[in-house]
């Protein structure tokens, strides 16, 4: 295994571990909701912090899993037409459209989320949703980090796609040749 592949594997492994750690946030999220329901409906006194905590924890949970979802190829895709194409056409679409759509979007999202984080720190921004008014820069930082992780995982995926494309096209050609000779018998 060459050095760039080792780096790609290490980053993918790190994304997996981060996503696994973030998945544990489901337990505090459940606890926040259960406590809020208890306080609201049984004690008649809703908390001032539950709503903000819910969106902060849930956002962190979702955002930090994005890069791992890309690595595992489980993001939602519209594969209706794509799956009907031969492998070489799928590869061509991926090679051309990844830079056009994915990279431009992710670079823009990294730029925007970094700006959101900077302004949240600079102005000591707080959430306007409840009277609790917690600071929002930690969530904005997590948003930026998750977008950067997704961009890096996209670069790894694209490089892997380029490196493996010739092998996949040869394998498809061999399978088609075998199918053609099998049908001729």
N, C-alpha and C positions, 0 to 999 in steps of 0.2 A: 504494500500500500504506500503510495507516495505522500509527500508532506501535505499538499493541499487537501487530499482526501482525508487525512488524519485530522486536519483542522475542521473540515466539514463535519466529520463524524463527532468530534468533540463538541462542536457548537450544537449539533442536533441532540446529542446526549444531554447537554446543559439545558436546552429548551425543554426536553422531556422531563428532567428533574424539576425545573421551575414550574411546569404545568402540573406535575404530580403534587408538588407542595401547595400550589394555588388551589388545587382541587379540594384540599382539606379545609378551605375557607367555607365550604358548604355547611360545616358543622356550626361555626359561629353565626352564619347567616340564619340557619334554622333556629338557633337559640334566640337571636334577636327577634325573630318573628314570633316565636312562642311566647317570649316574655311580653312583647307588645300586645299580643292578643289577650294574654292573661290580665295585664294592667288595664287595657281598654275595656274589655267586656266583663271581667269579674271584679275588678277593683273600681271601675268607673273613673279611672284616671290615666289617660293615655300619656305616653312619654313624649318628651320633646326631641328625643334623639333617634328614635327608631327609623324614621323615613330616611334621614341622611345616612345613617349607618348602613341601611339596606342597600342603597344605591352605590355607596362606596365599596362595600364588600362584594356585592354582586358584580360591579364593574371590574374590580380587580380580578375576580375569579374568571370572568369571561375574557378579559384582555390578555392576561398572562397565559392563557391556553391557546391563543391564536397561532403562534409560531409552531407549536407542537402539532396542532391540527393540520397545518400546511405540510409539515414533514411527513405526517401519516396519510396525507392526501384525503382527508375527511371533510374539507370545506365543502359547502354546498356548491354544486356546479350544475349548469344546464347542459346535460349530456345527451339530450335527445338526438340531436344531429351528430354531435361529436363521436358518439359510440358507434355510429353506423359507418364511419370512415375507416379506411385501412390505416394501419399503424404509421406508415410514412406520412400520411396527410395529417394525422393527429400530431405527430412530431413537428411538422412544418408549421401548423397552427400555433403550437406552443412556443416554438422558437421565435416566431414573428410577433406574436401577440403579448408574450410576457413582457418584453421591454416597452411595448406601446402602452399597455394598460396597467399591468401590475407594478412595474418599477416606477413609472411616472406617478401613479396614485400613492404608492408607499413613500416616495421621496416627499411628495406634497404633504402627506399626513405627518411625517416626521418633522417637517418644517413647521407646520401649523401647531402640532402638539408641543413642540419645544417652545414656541412663542406663548402658548397658553400657560405652560409651566412657568416661564420667566415672568409673565405679567402677574400670575397668581402669587409668586414670591415677592415681586417688587411692590405690589399694592396690598399685600397681606389679605388677599381675597378670601372671603368667607362664603359659604353656601347661603343663598337667600331663601331657601325652601322652608326652613323652620326657624323657630325662635332660638334654637340651640346655636346656629350659625358657626359650624366648625370650619376650620381652614381647609382649603381645597388643594393646596399645592401638592400634598402627598399623592392624591389620586391623579393629578395632572402629570406628576413625575412618572407614576406607574403607566399611565397612558402613553407617554413618550417612549419609555423603555420598551413597552410591549410592541409599539409600532416599529421601533428600531430592530427588535428581535425578529419580527415578522419580515422586515426587509432583508435582514441577513439570512434568514432561512430561505427566503425567495431566491437570493443569490446562489446559495448552496444548491437549491433545487434546479435552478437554471443551468448551472455548471454541470451538474450531474446529468441533466437532460442532454446537453451538448456532447458530453463525453460518451454517454451510452447510446446515443442515437444511431451511430453506424452499426453497433451490435444488434440493436433491436430491428433495424431495417433488414440486416442479413438474416436474422432469425425468421422474420416474416416472409422473406423471399424463399427461404428453405421450406417453410411450412406450406407455402403456396405451390412450390414445385412438387413437394411430396403429395400434396392433395391432387395436383394435376396428373401425376404419374399413377396414383392410386385409382383415380377415376377412369384412366385409359385402359385399365386391365379388365 
